[in-house]
């Protein structure tokens, strides 16, 4: 792993004014064109311009960016994933290392987000830091997250706090992860402790990020694996991994028996939510569901079966929640399993189809099925060409607006992601951020898409 250079403290910590941010982003913007219009022209109508009422979003609409602890903090050394990243035959392309050093640079990142014009920040706790050994809770780490939440308050940002975003403490994974019958109680104890210390600063809590992933993976074929699902491919390496770790029960969010993981996570959601409410009864609690805009293949479509298998149990659970976070990136044409994107379709760095209309379709579906308020808690694309991200956001938001105008109860839009970050097994290559990060210096550079989205947020209008 390359040793990263520390940025000089001045450039790391100096607050950046909104004006300076937008100027730097617009300077980049003039270099690019979208269709036959420049970025600046297409995206940067001055915030002072009179907003067109027909383009306005509801009052108090949340405009935010999301991150996840393991993907941005760096040095999450007590977690299961850190361990897996450093195995001799790791399934990770590269280790997370210092990531974006958000653990130390959060004051600058949070102020940048607010300066851009956003009014909400979604981030996650790292359970592995807070409870690095079973039963040992670190007050210092809880205080760290309290400072992050307080920084959000200082900048008038609504806080959306995810308690579990994939990674778990390594001791928890050694005991069988979510398959361990004790998992729901272990998780609930963590939720209770965290809420007692942090709950007064949390506006929206989430028990789990994408708890349906273990099921969703069964529907995704890996290119070149003759119908083998992604989960089957991951499981293939499980025996070897357990051997290398000398941990016969090792399992986590992605790895293990999908059905047992799902049942463990479901039980942990219920107990975790009850524990949160016992510490702060009026804290809104929900979770973030991974959803694709599923569309039937012309023949032999198993769409209804997929929906029942992947989302079904969670949409039921959502009915008892205060809100539902939906996370959507693209569409899937569902045959026997998800089919590859149509021939000739534009795809992004991670192979997903460029299909911004997925947001509109999914919020309509999620709202109809559950009847609870919906927040889009992740949406974006992985690309090195920011002009494509600008167009993606504009079309996604136009669709979201159509749904809202039709009466769908959507309370906010949170993009993925604030920063170019550690994209799990794919390492740092896919670029989802509206802000670029130089991994050697930790310098942040706002992309035109960030300035554009920030302006929409400021105007609360397209
Ligand atoms: C996850 C993020 C991830 C993003 C892009 C979502 O599934 O919550 O952690 O980086 O998608 O793959």
Boltz pocket constraint, residues with backbone or C-beta under 6 A from the ligand:
constraints:
  - pocket:
      binder: B
      contacts: [[A, 68], [A, 71], [A, 209], [A, 210], [A, 290], [A, 327], [A, 378], [A, 416], [A, 422], [A, 423], [A, 424], [A, 432]]
      max_distance: 6.0
